[in-house]
Amino acid sequence: MRIVRFWYKNEINYGLLAGNQVEVVDGDIYGEYTVTNLKIALTDVKLTAPCLPSKAVCIGLNYLDHAREMKDKLPANPLLFLKPSSAVIGDGDDIEYPSLSENLHYEGELAVVIGKTARKVPLARALDYVWGYTCANDVTARDLQHQDGQWTRGKSFDTFMPIGPWLETEIDPGKLAIKSYLNGEIRQSSNTANLIFKVPELISFITEVMTLYPGDVILTGTPAGVGPMQIGDTITVEIEGIGTLTNKVV
C-alpha cells in the first residue's frame, strides 16, 4: 500500500495511491481511518512530504563503503544525530543552497517512518512499530560539518531533508537497491543489505534513548558516492520498491 500526503484545494490531505488516482482518507491516518468515495487524479494534486515528523533521527556511517570513503572508523554503536522538522520538504520541492556553505552534498538514504509510539522496543518487535518506508536525501553542508566537529548546523538548514514521494508499507527493508543520480548520472549504487546496523537494530537502539512518535523518521545512513551539488543541479534518490525522490538545488 502506498500512502500519500498532498495538497488539494489549498488543504493538506492523506490518501491511498491507486494507479493514477488518489483515494482520499478520513480520520487518523496513524490509527482508525476510512477510505472515502472521493477519488482525485494524481495529476490534480501536489504531493508533499508523506509525513511531518516531530524529529528525524539520522544514522551516520552506516554503510561500510561510506565509512571508508569518509576515512572514519566503524562505529561500535549506531551514530545518532537529529534533523529538525523545519528541514523537511517533499518530492519536487527545491533544496536551497545556503550562503554560509561552499560545499553542499547529497546523501541518498532509506527512511523509516514510525507508525505508533515507540519506547524501549525489543529487537524482536521492532518492525511492528514501522508505518512504512520512503526515499530521503540527507542534504549536508560538508564544510560546516567538518568545521564544527559536530553535525547539527551542517545537517539542519531549511530544505535539508527531502523525503518522498510517498510511503510504501509492504516492502522488506533488508534488501533494497538504492541509487542516487546527479543530473541523470548515477553517483551512488548500493543495497540496504550492506547496512552495518539493520532497521530493527536501529529502532531498538534509538528507543532506548528517546521515544519515537507516529510520523517520526529514521534516516538509515548513506552508501558510498556522496558528493557536491551546485545551484541548478537536480538530484534523484531511487529505492527499489518505493520509487524516486527528485529535487533541484536553487
C-alpha positions in Angstrom: 0.0 0.0 0.0 1.2 3.5 -0.9 0.2 6.4 1.3 0.4 9.9 0.0 0.2 13.3 1.7 -0.9 16.0 -0.7 -2.2 19.5 -1.4 -5.7 19.8 -2.9 -7.8 22.9 -3.0 -5.4 24.7 -0.5 -5.7 21.9 2.1 -3.3 19.0 3.0 -4.9 15.6 3.0 -3.9 12.0 3.2 -4.8 9.3 0.7 -4.0 5.9 -0.8 -2.4 5.8 -4.2 -4.3 3.5 -6.6 -2.8 3.6 -10.0 -3.1 7.2 -11.3 -5.7 8.1 -8.7 -5.6 9.2 -5.0 -8.3 7.7 -2.8 -8.8 10.3 -0.1 -9.0 9.0 3.5 -10.8 10.5 6.6 -9.7 10.0 10.2 -6.5 9.3 11.9 -4.0 8.1 9.3 -1.9 6.5 12.1 -4.9 4.8 13.7 -8.5 4.4 12.6 -9.4 5.9 9.2 -11.8 5.2 6.4 -11.3 5.5 2.7 -13.9 8.0 1.3 -15.6 7.9 -2.1 -13.6 10.9 -3.2 -11.0 9.9 -5.9 -8.7 12.5 -7.4 -6.4 12.2 -10.4 -2.8 12.2 -9.3 -2.1 14.9 -11.8 -4.6 17.2 -10.0 -2.8 17.1 -6.6 0.6 18.3 -5.4 2.4 15.7 -3.4 4.2 16.9 -0.3 6.4 15.1 2.3 4.5 11.9 3.3 4.8 12.8 7.0 5.8 15.8 9.1 7.9 14.3 11.9 8.5 15.8 15.4 12.1 14.8 14.7 14.2 12.9 12.3 16.8 10.6 13.9 19.6 10.1 11.5 22.4 7.5 11.4 25.9 8.4 10.4 28.4 6.0 8.9 26.0 3.0 8.5 27.5 1.6 5.2 30.9 0.1 5.3 31.9 1.7 2.0 30.8 5.2 3.1 32.7 4.9 6.3 35.9 4.1 4.3 35.1 6.9 1.9 34.9 9.4 4.8 38.0 7.9 6.3 36.3 7.3 9.6 36.5 4.3 12.0 33.5 2.0 12.0 31.2 2.9 14.9 30.7 0.3 17.7 27.1 1.5 18.0 24.8 3.5 15.7 25.9 7.1 15.5 22.9 9.3 16.1 22.2 12.9 15.1 18.9 14.8 14.6 17.4 16.9 11.9 14.5 19.3 12.7 11.1 19.1 11.2 11.8 22.5 9.6 14.2 20.8 7.2 11.5 18.6 5.7 10.5 19.2 2.0 8.8 16.8 -0.5 9.3 15.5 -3.9 9.7 18.3 -6.5 10.5 20.9 -3.9 13.7 23.0 -4.1 16.8 22.5 -2.0 18.2 25.9 -1.0 21.9 26.3 -1.2 22.8 28.3 2.0 25.1 31.3 1.7 27.1 30.0 4.7 28.3 27.0 2.8 30.6 26.3 -0.2 30.3 22.5 -0.3 26.8 21.1 -0.4 26.4 17.3 -0.6 23.7 14.8 -1.4 23.2 11.6 0.6 20.6 9.2 -0.7 19.0 7.1 2.1 16.2 4.8 3.0 13.9 6.5 5.5 11.8 4.5 8.1 8.6 6.2 9.2 7.3 5.2 12.7 3.6 4.4 13.0 3.0 4.2 16.7 4.6 5.5 19.9 7.8 3.5 20.5 9.8 3.4 23.7 12.3 0.7 24.7 11.3 -1.5 21.9 12.7 -5.1 22.0 14.6 -6.1 18.8 12.2 -8.9 18.0 9.2 -6.5 17.9 10.9 -3.5 16.2 9.3 -3.8 12.8 5.9 -3.8 14.5 6.4 -0.1 15.0 7.1 0.8 11.4 4.4 2.6 9.4 6.3 2.4 6.1 9.3 3.4 4.1 10.2 6.3 1.8 13.2 7.8 0.0 15.3 10.5 1.7 18.2 12.8 1.0 20.3 13.8 4.0 21.5 17.1 2.4 24.7 18.2 4.1 26.8 21.3 4.2 30.0 19.3 4.4 32.3 22.2 5.1 30.2 23.3 8.1 30.0 19.7 9.3 33.8 19.4 9.3 34.3 23.0 10.6 32.0 22.4 13.7 33.2 18.9 14.6 29.6 18.0 15.4 26.9 17.8 12.8 23.8 19.8 13.8 24.4 23.0 11.8 25.7 21.3 8.6 22.7 19.0 8.5 19.8 21.2 9.7 19.2 24.1 7.3 15.7 24.5 6.0 15.1 22.2 3.0 17.9 19.9 4.0 15.6 16.8 4.4 13.7 15.9 1.2 11.5 12.8 1.8 9.0 11.1 -0.5 7.4 10.7 -2.9 5.1 8.5 -0.8 5.1 5.9 1.9 5.4 2.3 1.0 4.1 -0.1 3.6 4.6 -3.5 2.1 8.3 -4.0 1.5 11.2 -5.7 3.3 13.8 -3.1 4.2 16.6 -5.7 4.4 17.5 -6.0 0.7 16.6 -2.9 -1.4 18.7 -1.4 -4.2 19.4 2.2 -3.5 20.8 4.7 -6.1 21.4 8.4 -6.4 21.6 10.3 -9.7 23.0 13.8 -10.1 21.7 15.4 -13.3 20.8 12.0 -14.6 24.3 10.4 -13.9 24.5 7.7 -11.3 26.6 8.6 -8.3 25.6 6.1 -5.6 24.6 2.5 -6.0 24.3 0.0 -3.2 21.8 -2.1 -1.3 20.3 -1.9 2.2 21.7 -5.4 2.7 25.0 -3.5 3.2 23.8 -1.6 6.2 26.0 -2.1 9.2 23.1 -1.7 11.6 19.8 -3.0 10.2 16.4 -1.4 10.6 15.3 -3.5 13.6 18.6 -2.8 15.4 18.2 1.0 14.8 14.7 1.1 16.1 15.6 -0.8 19.3 18.8 1.2 19.9 17.1 4.6 19.3 14.1 3.9 21.5 16.4 3.0 24.4 17.4 6.7 24.2 14.3 8.6 23.1 10.7 8.0 22.4 9.6 7.9 18.8 6.2 9.2 17.9 3.9 8.5 14.9 5.3 10.2 11.9 8.9 10.4 13.2 11.5 9.4 10.7 14.7 7.4 10.9 17.3 8.1 8.2 19.3 4.9 8.0 22.5 6.1 6.5 24.0 6.7 3.1 26.3 4.4 0.9 29.5 5.5 -0.8 29.4 8.0 -3.6 28.4 11.2 -1.7 29.5 14.3 -3.5 28.9 18.0 -4.1 25.8 19.7 -5.7 25.7 23.1 -7.4 23.0 25.6 -7.9 20.9 24.3 -10.9 21.7 20.7 -10.3 18.9 18.0 -10.0 19.4 15.2 -7.5 17.3 12.0 -7.6 17.2 9.2 -5.0 15.8 5.9 -6.2 14.9 3.0 -3.9 13.7 -0.4 -5.1 10.0 -1.0 -4.3 9.4 2.6 -3.4 10.1 5.0 -6.3 12.1 8.2 -6.9 12.6 11.4 -5.0 13.8 14.3 -7.1 14.7 17.8 -6.0 16.5 20.8 -7.6 19.2 22.9 -6.0 18.4 26.7 -6.1 
